[in-house]
């Protein structure tokens, strides 16, 4: 009950923050109530994350300030106004079918919302960082590239629900926040496409594989899509009216993307090309720039304050090691090779940029991650009809209100691809609903042509059928938890690789102990303090494969107050000391000279797929080692 109450309070607070901001900007009176609700929730979600940052910096992650923050937002509900009464709605057969499928998807989402979190990225940092901040009652700098010293605006919205309502409120919040994005898409589509098309596109969005993967977890891309939709909707109103008040809202929303993920910088820059189409565009650019910086600056300033690099560690080559904290040249070489090079599969050239959507959809390379976290088949199936529609309407494109959104998408995609960003398909998810809407507009303009209508209907029904079926299949995992009443430990042992080590550590170690862990999916689940021993993304404990000095390793463990080490999965056969003694394996020579001792071991079971296959039996084990300062010869 507490979890549900806190969930409702945070949802109401987001709507309240957004409603007050819309009234303050003078936008509310121009929006329908359904639009006002959608705009308020997305805007308020970003504002909540922005405000919670300051609460954390002040060291006030305690019950009183968190309740006060939500209470402040709830007061803003007054500015939402009352919904106007509407006449009875007459639904067609297809609309009833679509609504029924949307209801089914919502029910399946609820099963995931009730279950414990099991997604690797969520357990590693999306949920674990807020958990650590709540434990410390403040935001602390995490000196780790990729997933530590990064923009965390979305993760800040996890702090109140987790701190006040626990894990159940947290997982339910990820469900509700993803529904809020779907509702915004529906409202925006309905303004331009009509109810049937809006229901269909919303259903396609909610069942998109990447949305199924990230919508109910801590992944940020689904929630960022709400900021993108709000930015585009506000800029379109600004183009229609010439009013700067809409540019203010667009700037706030774009700044929220900037504050949530580094790729938001690309999106904000792409929006600048849209602003060139507006009346008094120099003034509008200033307004947009000021508001987007105001909402997006926090985490870049935070990184700069601690490292001298607002994009830590991207600017290392420009800034140099003399003024750079928490990094060095050797780690930067590994970072560029192991991260940037490993995340790209195709050359960063214009030709491959054009081919990427087709290749990534059908390829099985894990670098694209499209086999399980893709964008679905719809747009590729509709590509010939979309191309025909664009060609048919080519003379009207310069005056079309959709030219601006199309420019933003094209510029964002080009910069994203050509700058060598990660080529995982899900990184395009924030802009995907806008692409869906654009393609829907094109198809809608030409669907009176029977040659177009039939293949469009086939593609639509086929996509919906496949994606809803995939949704049902993935939900079986959560049904096993909800319906038979499976325990939390039993669920996690089925869904998290190496979970047995978590059970052992939580039973036998104290909350004040600090464990060095390299299996990132275990971090959130451990009740002790943890240190994520990433092999190249942090330097406080040097775990590069070139590091072979056990004395240095031991001293770094002591400096970071490590009391225990959880080994990587070890083979049961053979003596551990015969394996490699470098990087994370430096515990082996320390064990040999009695600086460490083995105090426990657990079976390691590898989970290949949470939905399709059970955990695989393994002959590997986790070792739990304790630092033994009494017998260690290293001073």
FIBA-381273 format. One record per residue (C-alpha): chain; x, y, z. Coordinates in nm, 3 decimals. Each point is the difference from the previous one (the first is absolute). Layout:
<atoms>
('A'; (X; Y; Z))
...
</atoms>
This chain:
<atoms>
('A'; (0.000; 0.000; 0.000))
('A'; (0.285; 0.237; 0.084))
('A'; (0.159; -0.061; -0.340))
('A'; (-0.325; 0.077; -0.180))
('A'; (-0.056; 0.317; 0.204))
('A'; (0.350; 0.132; -0.074))
('A'; (-0.045; -0.088; -0.369))
('A'; (-0.322; 0.204; -0.012))
('A'; (0.162; 0.289; 0.185))
('A'; (0.296; 0.015; -0.239))
('A'; (-0.224; -0.026; -0.306))
('A'; (-0.217; 0.283; 0.135))
('A'; (0.310; 0.205; 0.082))
('A'; (0.131; -0.034; -0.356))
('A'; (-0.333; 0.112; -0.143))
('A'; (-0.008; 0.288; 0.247))
('A'; (0.351; 0.123; -0.078))
('A'; (-0.079; -0.013; -0.371))
('A'; (-0.342; 0.167; 0.031))
('A'; (0.147; 0.288; 0.201))
('A'; (0.280; 0.046; -0.257))
('A'; (-0.246; 0.001; -0.291))
('A'; (-0.211; 0.262; 0.176))
('A'; (0.310; 0.207; 0.078))
('A'; (0.106; -0.014; -0.366))
('A'; (-0.349; 0.101; -0.111))
('A'; (-0.058; -0.316; -0.199))
('A'; (-0.276; -0.175; 0.196))
('A'; (-0.292; 0.195; -0.144))
('A'; (0.092; -0.102; -0.355))
('A'; (-0.001; -0.373; 0.073))
('A'; (-0.287; -0.246; 0.023))
('A'; (-0.028; -0.162; 0.342))
('A'; (0.129; -0.333; -0.132))
('A'; (0.298; 0.182; -0.151))
('A'; (0.055; 0.196; 0.321))
('A'; (0.009; -0.325; 0.198))
('A'; (0.249; -0.162; -0.239))
('A'; (0.226; 0.307; -0.020))
('A'; (-0.015; 0.047; 0.378))
('A'; (0.108; -0.354; 0.082))
('A'; (0.301; -0.007; -0.234))
('A'; (0.110; 0.351; 0.091))
('A'; (-0.051; -0.068; 0.371))
('A'; (0.195; -0.326; -0.012))
('A'; (0.302; 0.189; -0.129))
('A'; (-0.046; 0.282; 0.249))
('A'; (-0.020; -0.249; 0.286))
('A'; (0.331; -0.156; -0.103))
('A'; (0.150; 0.350; -0.029))
('A'; (-0.116; 0.105; 0.348))
('A'; (0.105; -0.323; 0.170))
('A'; (0.359; 0.069; -0.111))
('A'; (0.012; 0.306; 0.223))
('A'; (-0.155; -0.193; 0.290))
('A'; (0.281; -0.256; -0.036))
('A'; (0.276; 0.258; -0.029))
('A'; (-0.121; 0.151; 0.329))
('A'; (0.030; -0.344; 0.163))
('A'; (-0.373; -0.019; 0.066))
('A'; (-0.099; -0.341; -0.137))
('A'; (-0.212; -0.068; 0.307))
('A'; (-0.371; -0.047; 0.048))
('A'; (-0.093; 0.362; 0.078))
('A'; (0.159; 0.173; -0.302))
('A'; (-0.113; -0.272; -0.241))
('A'; (-0.360; 0.019; 0.124))
('A'; (0.021; 0.378; -0.013))
('A'; (0.117; -0.009; -0.362))
('A'; (-0.292; -0.220; -0.102))
('A'; (-0.240; 0.211; 0.204))
('A'; (0.119; 0.314; -0.179))
('A'; (-0.079; -0.163; -0.333))
('A'; (-0.342; -0.119; 0.113))
('A'; (-0.097; 0.361; 0.076))
('A'; (0.040; 0.070; -0.372))
('A'; (-0.293; -0.228; -0.083))
('A'; (-0.222; 0.305; 0.051))
('A'; (0.132; 0.140; -0.329))
('A'; (-0.098; -0.309; -0.199))
('A'; (-0.366; 0.100; 0.009))
('A'; (-0.302; -0.224; -0.028))
('A'; (-0.063; -0.223; -0.301))
('A'; (-0.291; 0.117; -0.211))
('A'; (-0.293; -0.233; -0.043))
('A'; (-0.008; -0.185; -0.330))
('A'; (-0.271; -0.170; -0.194))
('A'; (-0.018; -0.377; -0.029))
('A'; (0.270; -0.140; -0.227))
('A'; (-0.104; -0.244; -0.269))
('A'; (0.278; -0.244; -0.072))
('A'; (0.040; -0.197; -0.318))
('A'; (0.073; -0.373; 0.006))
('A'; (0.368; 0.054; -0.079))
('A'; (0.027; 0.261; 0.276))
('A'; (-0.152; -0.240; 0.251))
('A'; (0.250; -0.264; -0.104))
('A'; (0.291; 0.242; 0.035))
('A'; (-0.118; 0.117; 0.343))
('A'; (-0.037; -0.362; 0.112))
('A'; (0.356; -0.074; -0.109))
('A'; (0.125; 0.313; 0.176))
('A'; (-0.176; -0.115; 0.317))
('A'; (0.161; -0.343; -0.035))
('A'; (0.344; 0.158; -0.038))
('A'; (-0.066; 0.216; 0.308))
('A'; (-0.093; -0.306; 0.206))
('A'; (0.316; -0.180; -0.112))
('A'; (0.201; 0.310; 0.094))
('A'; (-0.151; -0.019; 0.348))
('A'; (0.146; -0.346; 0.049))
('A'; (0.346; 0.137; -0.075))
('A'; (-0.066; 0.301; 0.223))
('A'; (-0.078; -0.228; 0.294))
('A'; (0.305; -0.223; -0.050))
('A'; (0.348; 0.084; 0.136))
('A'; (0.243; 0.172; -0.240))
('A'; (0.221; -0.237; -0.197))
('A'; (0.138; 0.207; -0.290))
('A'; (0.381; 0.014; -0.002))
('A'; (0.040; 0.374; -0.065))
('A'; (-0.265; 0.084; 0.259))
('A'; (0.168; -0.214; 0.265))
('A'; (0.344; 0.135; -0.088))
('A'; (-0.071; 0.373; 0.015))
('A'; (-0.350; 0.127; -0.093))
('A'; (-0.138; -0.130; 0.330))
('A'; (0.325; -0.056; 0.188))
('A'; (0.122; 0.362; -0.012))
('A'; (-0.323; 0.138; 0.153))
('A'; (0.022; -0.276; 0.262))
('A'; (0.355; 0.106; 0.088))
('A'; (-0.097; 0.367; 0.010))
('A'; (-0.287; -0.080; 0.235))
('A'; (0.232; -0.201; 0.224))
('A'; (0.239; 0.298; 0.018))
('A'; (-0.298; 0.242; 0.020))
('A'; (0.165; 0.211; -0.270))
('A'; (0.132; -0.005; -0.355))
('A'; (0.362; -0.110; -0.008))
('A'; (0.233; 0.013; -0.298))
('A'; (0.044; -0.341; -0.164))
('A'; (0.343; 0.000; -0.163))
('A'; (-0.095; -0.246; -0.273))
('A'; (-0.041; 0.065; -0.371))
('A'; (-0.293; -0.125; -0.211))
('A'; (-0.244; -0.062; 0.284))
('A'; (0.117; 0.197; 0.304))
('A'; (0.100; 0.359; -0.079))
('A'; (-0.278; 0.049; -0.255))
('A'; (-0.324; 0.204; -0.027))
('A'; (-0.249; -0.149; 0.248))
('A'; (-0.313; 0.213; -0.024))
('A'; (-0.230; -0.299; -0.055))
('A'; (0.165; -0.197; 0.281))
('A'; (-0.074; 0.289; 0.236))
('A'; (-0.372; -0.071; -0.044))
('A'; (0.070; -0.346; 0.144))
('A'; (0.126; 0.147; 0.328))
('A'; (-0.333; 0.113; 0.156))
('A'; (-0.192; -0.317; -0.085))
('A'; (0.282; -0.226; 0.112))
('A'; (0.076; 0.199; 0.313))
('A'; (-0.364; 0.030; 0.111))
('A'; (-0.167; -0.307; -0.149))
('A'; (0.276; -0.256; -0.048))
('A'; (0.072; -0.226; -0.294))
('A'; (-0.365; -0.071; -0.087))
('A'; (-0.076; 0.371; -0.039))
('A'; (0.312; 0.035; -0.215))
('A'; (-0.093; -0.274; -0.248))
('A'; (-0.359; 0.123; -0.019))
('A'; (0.129; 0.352; -0.071))
('A'; (0.198; -0.122; -0.301))
('A'; (-0.325; -0.153; -0.128))
('A'; (-0.206; 0.315; 0.055))
('A'; (0.262; 0.232; -0.147))
('A'; (0.020; -0.210; -0.318))
('A'; (-0.381; 0.010; -0.024))
('A'; (0.020; 0.379; 0.026))
('A'; (0.217; 0.008; -0.312))
('A'; (-0.247; -0.225; -0.185))
('A'; (-0.286; 0.227; 0.103))
('A'; (0.185; 0.305; -0.131))
('A'; (0.056; -0.176; -0.331))
('A'; (-0.370; -0.083; -0.023))
('A'; (-0.104; 0.360; 0.073))
('A'; (0.246; 0.139; -0.254))
('A'; (-0.104; -0.251; -0.265))
('A'; (-0.368; 0.071; 0.059))
('A'; (0.055; 0.368; -0.073))
('A'; (0.132; -0.084; -0.346))
('A'; (-0.117; -0.350; -0.099))
('A'; (-0.333; -0.083; 0.160))
('A'; (-0.090; -0.255; 0.266))
('A'; (0.045; -0.328; -0.188))
('A'; (0.347; 0.082; -0.126))
('A'; (0.094; 0.136; 0.341))
('A'; (-0.103; -0.320; 0.176))
('A'; (0.187; -0.211; -0.254))
('A'; (0.325; 0.198; 0.022))
('A'; (-0.018; 0.007; 0.379))
('A'; (-0.044; -0.378; 0.011))
('A'; (0.290; -0.046; -0.241))
('A'; (0.217; 0.224; 0.218))
('A'; (-0.091; -0.178; 0.325))
('A'; (0.081; -0.342; -0.148))
('A'; (0.320; 0.104; -0.178))
('A'; (0.274; -0.243; 0.114))
('A'; (0.222; 0.280; 0.134))
('A'; (-0.293; 0.139; 0.198))
('A'; (-0.081; -0.344; 0.142))
('A'; (0.365; -0.028; 0.099))
('A'; (0.036; 0.341; 0.162))
('A'; (-0.346; 0.127; 0.088))
('A'; (-0.039; -0.200; 0.321))
('A'; (0.364; 0.025; 0.104))
('A'; (0.224; 0.286; 0.099))
('A'; (0.114; 0.058; -0.358))
('A'; (-0.035; 0.369; -0.086))
('A'; (-0.068; -0.001; -0.376))
('A'; (-0.375; -0.062; 0.024))
('A'; (-0.048; 0.287; 0.245))
('A'; (0.225; 0.230; -0.204))
('A'; (-0.233; -0.061; -0.295))
('A'; (-0.257; 0.203; 0.195))
('A'; (0.239; 0.298; 0.006))
('A'; (0.053; -0.034; -0.375))
('A'; (-0.374; -0.012; -0.070))
('A'; (-0.060; 0.305; 0.220))
('A'; (0.279; 0.192; -0.172))
('A'; (-0.137; -0.074; -0.346))
('A'; (-0.361; 0.074; 0.101))
('A'; (0.101; 0.334; 0.152))
('A'; (0.213; 0.099; -0.299))
('A'; (-0.285; -0.080; -0.236))
('A'; (-0.228; 0.229; 0.203))
('A'; (0.272; 0.265; -0.008))
('A'; (0.016; -0.030; -0.380))
('A'; (-0.379; 0.036; -0.026))
('A'; (-0.031; 0.296; 0.236))
('A'; (0.339; 0.167; 0.011))
('A'; (-0.032; 0.017; 0.382))
('A'; (0.319; -0.024; 0.205))
('A'; (-0.190; -0.163; 0.288))
('A'; (-0.003; -0.327; -0.194))
('A'; (0.375; 0.031; -0.062))
('A'; (0.045; 0.025; 0.376))
('A'; (-0.175; -0.336; 0.045))
('A'; (0.198; -0.150; -0.287))
('A'; (0.326; 0.122; 0.153))
('A'; (-0.090; -0.144; 0.339))
('A'; (-0.084; -0.338; -0.154))
('A'; (0.316; -0.008; -0.213))
('A'; (0.204; 0.094; 0.307))
('A'; (-0.151; -0.296; 0.182))
('A'; (0.131; -0.227; -0.276))
('A'; (0.341; 0.166; 0.040))
('A'; (-0.013; -0.060; 0.375))
('A'; (-0.099; -0.365; -0.047))
('A'; (0.247; -0.123; -0.263))
('A'; (0.299; 0.132; -0.191))
('A'; (-0.179; -0.048; -0.333))
('A'; (-0.235; 0.275; 0.116))
('A'; (0.272; 0.246; -0.104))
('A'; (-0.041; -0.123; -0.358))
('A'; (-0.377; 0.031; 0.021))
('A'; (0.011; 0.354; 0.139))
('A'; (0.240; 0.101; -0.277))
('A'; (-0.227; -0.159; -0.263))
('A'; (-0.293; 0.203; 0.133))
('A'; (0.197; 0.313; -0.089))
('A'; (-0.066; -0.073; -0.367))
('A'; (-0.373; -0.009; 0.070))
('A'; (0.023; 0.338; 0.173))
('A'; (0.132; 0.151; -0.324))
('A'; (-0.348; -0.058; -0.147))
('A'; (-0.169; 0.212; 0.268))
('A'; (-0.086; 0.368; -0.014))
('A'; (0.251; 0.213; 0.189))
('A'; (0.229; -0.301; 0.012))
('A'; (0.300; 0.178; 0.162))
('A'; (-0.216; 0.085; 0.301))
('A'; (-0.149; -0.349; 0.004))
('A'; (0.347; -0.154; -0.003))
('A'; (0.102; 0.204; 0.303))
('A'; (-0.316; -0.105; 0.186))
('A'; (0.051; -0.364; -0.093))
('A'; (0.368; 0.007; 0.091))
('A'; (-0.050; 0.160; 0.341))
('A'; (-0.279; -0.236; 0.105))
('A'; (0.171; -0.314; -0.126))
('A'; (0.324; 0.091; 0.177))
('A'; (-0.191; 0.077; 0.321))
('A'; (-0.153; -0.349; 0.005))
('A'; (0.297; -0.192; -0.139))
('A'; (0.309; 0.147; 0.167))
('A'; (-0.003; -0.180; 0.335))
('A'; (0.187; -0.322; -0.060))
('A'; (0.248; 0.157; -0.243))
('A'; (0.089; 0.258; 0.264))
('A'; (0.021; -0.279; 0.260))
('A'; (0.246; -0.194; -0.219))
('A'; (0.204; 0.311; -0.075))
('A'; (0.018; 0.086; 0.369))
('A'; (0.155; -0.339; 0.082))
('A'; (0.200; -0.086; -0.312))
('A'; (0.042; 0.316; -0.205))
('A'; (-0.192; -0.169; -0.283))
('A'; (-0.376; 0.057; -0.038))
('A'; (-0.015; -0.303; -0.232))
('A'; (0.225; -0.224; 0.211))
('A'; (0.219; -0.149; -0.138))
('A'; (-0.062; 0.096; -0.365))
('A'; (0.205; 0.322; 0.005))
('A'; (0.309; -0.157; 0.159))
('A'; (0.213; 0.046; -0.314))
('A'; (-0.088; 0.372; -0.011))
('A'; (0.025; 0.080; 0.371))
('A'; (0.303; -0.215; 0.078))
('A'; (0.098; -0.193; 0.312))
('A'; (0.136; 0.298; 0.196))
('A'; (-0.346; 0.135; 0.085))
('A'; (-0.192; -0.325; -0.027))
('A'; (-0.112; -0.197; 0.303))
('A'; (-0.102; -0.366; 0.023))
('A'; (0.155; -0.097; -0.335))
('A'; (0.331; -0.059; -0.178))
('A'; (0.139; -0.056; -0.349))
('A'; (0.023; -0.379; 0.028))
('A'; (-0.366; -0.036; 0.097))
('A'; (-0.101; 0.243; -0.273))
('A'; (0.164; -0.220; -0.266))
('A'; (-0.190; -0.303; 0.128))
('A'; (-0.318; 0.209; 0.020))
('A'; (0.021; 0.099; -0.367))
('A'; (0.084; -0.352; -0.114))
('A'; (-0.223; -0.204; 0.227))
('A'; (-0.303; 0.231; 0.012))
('A'; (-0.026; 0.216; -0.311))
('A'; (0.146; -0.257; -0.238))
('A'; (-0.200; -0.284; 0.152))
('A'; (-0.327; 0.194; -0.030))
('A'; (0.029; 0.063; -0.375))
('A'; (-0.028; -0.260; -0.273))
('A'; (-0.040; 0.198; -0.322))
('A'; (0.228; 0.277; -0.134))
('A'; (-0.105; 0.355; 0.089))
('A'; (-0.058; 0.114; -0.358))
('A'; (-0.307; 0.146; -0.176))
('A'; (-0.052; -0.316; -0.206))
('A'; (-0.009; -0.230; 0.300))
('A'; (-0.216; 0.254; 0.182))
('A'; (-0.264; -0.051; -0.270))
('A'; (0.035; -0.378; 0.016))
('A'; (0.007; -0.025; 0.381))
('A'; (-0.381; -0.020; 0.058))
('A'; (-0.028; -0.294; -0.237))
('A'; (0.313; -0.184; 0.115))
('A'; (-0.062; 0.046; 0.371))
('A'; (-0.357; -0.129; -0.032))
('A'; (0.097; -0.330; -0.160))
('A'; (0.352; -0.052; 0.137))
('A'; (0.062; -0.224; 0.300))
('A'; (0.315; 0.176; 0.123))
('A'; (-0.024; 0.070; 0.375))
('A'; (0.152; 0.343; -0.069))
('A'; (-0.338; 0.108; -0.139))
('A'; (-0.197; -0.180; 0.270))
('A'; (-0.289; -0.001; -0.247))
('A'; (-0.093; -0.366; 0.031))
('A'; (-0.162; 0.069; 0.337))
('A'; (0.004; 0.379; 0.045))
('A'; (-0.085; 0.126; -0.348))
('A'; (-0.266; 0.234; -0.136))
('A'; (-0.218; -0.261; -0.168))
('A'; (-0.072; -0.071; -0.367))
('A'; (-0.274; 0.256; -0.074))
('A'; (0.192; 0.285; -0.162))
('A'; (0.208; -0.226; -0.220))
('A'; (-0.315; -0.175; -0.122))
('A'; (-0.157; 0.340; -0.070))
('A'; (0.313; 0.148; -0.157))
('A'; (-0.117; -0.029; -0.365))
('A'; (-0.334; 0.166; 0.083))
('A'; (0.168; 0.271; 0.206))
('A'; (0.244; 0.074; -0.283))
('A'; (-0.290; 0.013; -0.246))
('A'; (-0.192; 0.237; 0.227))
('A'; (0.295; 0.235; 0.044))
('A'; (0.056; 0.008; -0.376))
('A'; (-0.366; 0.063; -0.068))
('A'; (-0.011; 0.294; 0.243))
('A'; (0.346; 0.137; -0.079))
('A'; (-0.132; 0.335; -0.123))
('A'; (-0.175; 0.065; 0.334))
('A'; (0.295; -0.091; 0.222))
('A'; (0.153; 0.351; 0.030))
('A'; (-0.328; 0.137; 0.142))
('A'; (-0.083; -0.309; 0.208))
('A'; (-0.016; 0.036; 0.380))
('A'; (0.182; -0.333; 0.015))
('A'; (0.313; 0.131; -0.168))
('A'; (0.143; 0.117; 0.334))
('A'; (-0.040; -0.333; 0.184))
('A'; (0.145; -0.181; -0.302))
('A'; (0.304; 0.230; 0.003))
('A'; (0.054; -0.060; 0.371))
('A'; (-0.010; -0.378; -0.047))
('A'; (0.231; 0.008; -0.303))
('A'; (0.258; 0.225; 0.169))
('A'; (-0.011; -0.196; 0.326))
('A'; (0.040; -0.333; -0.178))
('A'; (0.285; 0.130; -0.217))
('A'; (0.195; 0.143; 0.293))
('A'; (-0.069; -0.308; 0.212))
('A'; (0.128; -0.236; -0.267))
('A'; (0.289; 0.196; -0.148))
('A'; (0.157; 0.089; 0.337))
('A'; (0.058; -0.366; 0.083))
('A'; (-0.261; -0.037; 0.272))
('A'; (-0.105; -0.344; 0.120))
('A'; (-0.186; -0.174; -0.282))
('A'; (-0.237; -0.185; 0.229))
('A'; (-0.344; 0.055; -0.150))
('A'; (-0.164; 0.089; 0.331))
('A'; (0.193; 0.327; 0.013))
('A'; (-0.231; 0.121; -0.279))
('A'; (-0.310; -0.086; 0.202))
('A'; (-0.051; 0.356; 0.135))
('A'; (-0.069; 0.133; -0.351))
('A'; (-0.181; -0.307; -0.129))
('A'; (-0.355; 0.111; 0.098))
('A'; (0.048; 0.322; -0.200))
('A'; (0.105; -0.210; -0.298))
('A'; (-0.309; -0.216; 0.049))
('A'; (-0.216; 0.312; -0.002))
('A'; (0.167; 0.142; -0.310))
('A'; (-0.043; -0.325; -0.190))
('A'; (-0.360; -0.021; 0.117))
('A'; (-0.066; 0.347; -0.140))
('A'; (0.149; -0.095; -0.337))
('A'; (-0.197; -0.324; -0.023))
('A'; (-0.320; 0.171; 0.113))
('A'; (0.028; 0.248; -0.287))
('A'; (0.005; -0.276; -0.261))
('A'; (-0.205; -0.280; 0.157))
('A'; (-0.295; 0.071; -0.229))
('A'; (0.204; -0.178; -0.267))
('A'; (-0.092; -0.370; 0.013))
('A'; (0.350; -0.093; -0.115))
('A'; (0.126; 0.159; 0.322))
('A'; (-0.279; -0.085; 0.242))
('A'; (0.018; -0.380; -0.031))
('A'; (0.377; -0.039; 0.063))
('A'; (-0.023; 0.258; 0.281))
('A'; (-0.274; -0.199; 0.173))
('A'; (0.193; -0.325; -0.047))
('A'; (0.320; 0.156; 0.141))
('A'; (-0.190; 0.153; 0.292))
('A'; (-0.187; -0.313; 0.103))
('A'; (0.309; -0.217; -0.047))
('A'; (0.213; 0.233; 0.214))
('A'; (-0.263; 0.026; 0.273))
('A'; (-0.052; -0.376; 0.001))
('A'; (0.371; -0.081; 0.022))
('A'; (0.074; 0.263; 0.263))
('A'; (-0.297; -0.080; 0.222))
('A'; (0.093; -0.370; -0.019))
('A'; (0.358; 0.086; 0.099))
('A'; (-0.136; 0.208; 0.287))
('A'; (-0.203; -0.295; 0.120))
('A'; (0.298; -0.234; -0.024))
('A'; (0.227; 0.234; 0.198))
('A'; (-0.269; 0.044; 0.265))
('A'; (-0.007; -0.374; 0.078))
('A'; (0.310; 0.054; 0.209))
('A'; (-0.183; 0.248; 0.224))
('A'; (-0.318; -0.208; 0.009))
('A'; (0.202; -0.275; 0.164))
('A'; (0.081; 0.244; 0.278))
('A'; (-0.344; 0.159; 0.043))
('A'; (-0.248; -0.285; -0.039))
('A'; (0.166; -0.288; 0.192))
('A'; (0.132; 0.245; 0.260))
('A'; (0.367; -0.075; -0.062))
('A'; (0.243; 0.144; 0.255))
('A'; (0.226; 0.293; -0.085))
('A'; (0.313; -0.215; 0.037))
('A'; (-0.142; -0.274; -0.223))
('A'; (-0.092; 0.254; -0.268))
('A'; (0.341; 0.166; 0.007))
('A'; (0.185; -0.332; -0.005))
('A'; (-0.183; -0.074; -0.329))
('A'; (0.070; 0.343; -0.146))
('A'; (0.337; 0.122; 0.124))
('A'; (0.327; -0.176; -0.077))
('A'; (0.193; -0.093; 0.313))
('A'; (-0.278; 0.095; 0.243))
('A'; (0.108; -0.270; 0.246))
('A'; (0.295; 0.223; 0.096))
('A'; (-0.244; 0.277; 0.094))
('A'; (-0.188; -0.233; 0.233))
('A'; (0.324; -0.110; 0.168))
('A'; (0.135; 0.353; 0.046))
('A'; (-0.330; 0.139; 0.126))
('A'; (-0.017; -0.280; 0.258))
('A'; (0.358; 0.009; 0.120))
('A'; (0.144; 0.351; -0.039))
('A'; (-0.089; 0.322; 0.180))
('A'; (-0.153; 0.308; -0.166))
('A'; (0.315; 0.191; 0.098))
('A'; (0.227; -0.238; -0.194))
('A'; (0.111; 0.111; -0.346))
('A'; (0.028; -0.257; -0.278))
('A'; (0.194; 0.033; -0.325))
('A'; (-0.232; -0.132; -0.272))
('A'; (0.057; -0.039; -0.373))
('A'; (-0.335; -0.168; -0.082))
('A'; (-0.195; 0.321; -0.050))
('A'; (-0.343; -0.166; 0.007))
('A'; (0.050; -0.082; 0.369))
('A'; (0.071; 0.353; 0.127))
('A'; (-0.354; 0.117; 0.075))
('A'; (-0.098; -0.330; 0.160))
('A'; (0.276; -0.003; 0.261))
('A'; (-0.082; 0.139; 0.345))
('A'; (0.363; 0.080; 0.075))
('A'; (0.188; 0.299; -0.136))
('A'; (0.156; -0.075; -0.337))
('A'; (0.270; 0.126; -0.233))
('A'; (-0.045; -0.078; -0.369))
('A'; (0.337; -0.124; -0.121))
('A'; (-0.031; 0.084; -0.369))
('A'; (0.310; -0.104; -0.187))
('A'; (0.054; 0.329; -0.189))
('A'; (-0.274; 0.252; 0.089))
('A'; (0.151; 0.096; 0.338))
('A'; (0.354; 0.044; 0.131))
('A'; (-0.036; 0.007; 0.379))
('A'; (0.061; -0.376; 0.000))
('A'; (0.209; -0.067; -0.311))
('A'; (-0.137; -0.315; -0.165))
('A'; (0.150; 0.033; -0.348))
('A'; (0.143; -0.321; -0.142))
('A'; (0.342; 0.171; 0.007))
('A'; (-0.010; 0.044; 0.378))
('A'; (0.201; -0.284; 0.159))
('A'; (0.117; 0.150; 0.330))
('A'; (-0.182; -0.172; 0.290))
('A'; (0.141; 0.243; 0.260))
('A'; (-0.145; 0.299; -0.185))
('A'; (-0.330; -0.186; -0.035))
('A'; (-0.009; -0.070; 0.374))
('A'; (0.071; 0.362; 0.091))
('A'; (-0.274; 0.121; -0.234))
('A'; (-0.243; -0.242; 0.162))
('A'; (0.088; 0.146; 0.342))
('A'; (-0.033; 0.358; -0.128))
('A'; (-0.352; -0.073; -0.122))
('A'; (-0.084; -0.172; 0.332))
('A'; (-0.066; -0.336; -0.169))
('A'; (-0.054; -0.280; 0.251))
('A'; (-0.098; -0.282; -0.237))
('A'; (0.037; -0.104; -0.363))
('A'; (-0.251; -0.195; -0.208))
('A'; (0.201; -0.182; -0.262))
('A'; (-0.101; -0.031; -0.361))
('A'; (-0.151; -0.345; -0.077))
('A'; (0.279; -0.252; 0.058))
('A'; (0.031; -0.353; -0.141))
('A'; (-0.043; -0.266; 0.267))
('A'; (0.276; -0.217; -0.143))
('A'; (0.360; 0.093; 0.070))
('A'; (0.157; 0.226; 0.259))
('A'; (-0.101; 0.366; -0.022))
('A'; (0.361; 0.112; 0.026))
('A'; (0.079; -0.149; -0.341))
('A'; (-0.224; 0.251; -0.179))
('A'; (0.103; 0.348; -0.120))
('A'; (0.136; 0.236; 0.266))
('A'; (-0.068; 0.337; -0.159))
('A'; (-0.274; 0.259; 0.023))
('A'; (-0.293; -0.139; 0.199))
('A'; (0.191; -0.327; 0.039))
('A'; (0.258; 0.164; 0.225))
('A'; (-0.186; -0.146; 0.296))
('A'; (0.176; -0.329; -0.077))
('A'; (0.354; 0.102; 0.104))
('A'; (-0.152; 0.182; 0.299))
('A'; (-0.170; -0.323; 0.100))
('A'; (0.331; -0.180; -0.032))
('A'; (0.180; 0.237; 0.238))
('A'; (-0.296; -0.003; 0.244))
('A'; (-0.123; 0.354; -0.061))
('A'; (-0.335; -0.157; -0.089))
('A'; (-0.185; -0.308; 0.114))
('A'; (-0.292; -0.186; -0.158))
('A'; (-0.303; 0.010; 0.229))
('A'; (-0.267; -0.136; -0.232))
('A'; (-0.093; -0.120; -0.347))
('A'; (-0.323; -0.028; -0.197))
('A'; (-0.111; -0.161; -0.323))
('A'; (-0.008; 0.230; -0.301))
('A'; (-0.298; -0.047; -0.232))
('A'; (-0.005; 0.200; -0.322))
('A'; (-0.333; 0.148; -0.122))
('A'; (0.012; 0.027; -0.377))
('A'; (-0.357; 0.126; -0.043))
('A'; (-0.252; 0.104; 0.264))
('A'; (-0.291; -0.087; -0.229))
('A'; (0.096; -0.303; -0.203))
('A'; (0.246; -0.227; 0.180))
('A'; (0.058; -0.103; 0.362))
('A'; (0.335; 0.069; 0.171))
('A'; (0.269; -0.227; -0.136))
('A'; (0.171; -0.251; 0.227))
('A'; (0.364; 0.088; 0.044))
('A'; (0.319; -0.144; 0.143))
('A'; (0.111; 0.349; 0.105))
('A'; (-0.019; 0.161; 0.341))
('A'; (0.028; 0.336; 0.172))
('A'; (0.258; 0.029; 0.276))
('A'; (-0.050; 0.244; 0.286))
('A'; (0.333; 0.122; 0.138))
('A'; (0.074; 0.210; 0.307))
('A'; (0.295; 0.233; 0.045))
('A'; (0.221; -0.133; 0.280))
('A'; (0.207; 0.288; 0.133))
('A'; (0.131; -0.203; 0.294))
('A'; (0.199; -0.245; -0.213))
('A'; (0.074; 0.218; -0.305))
('A'; (0.368; 0.096; -0.036))
('A'; (-0.088; 0.307; -0.209))
('A'; (-0.004; 0.317; 0.205))
</atoms>
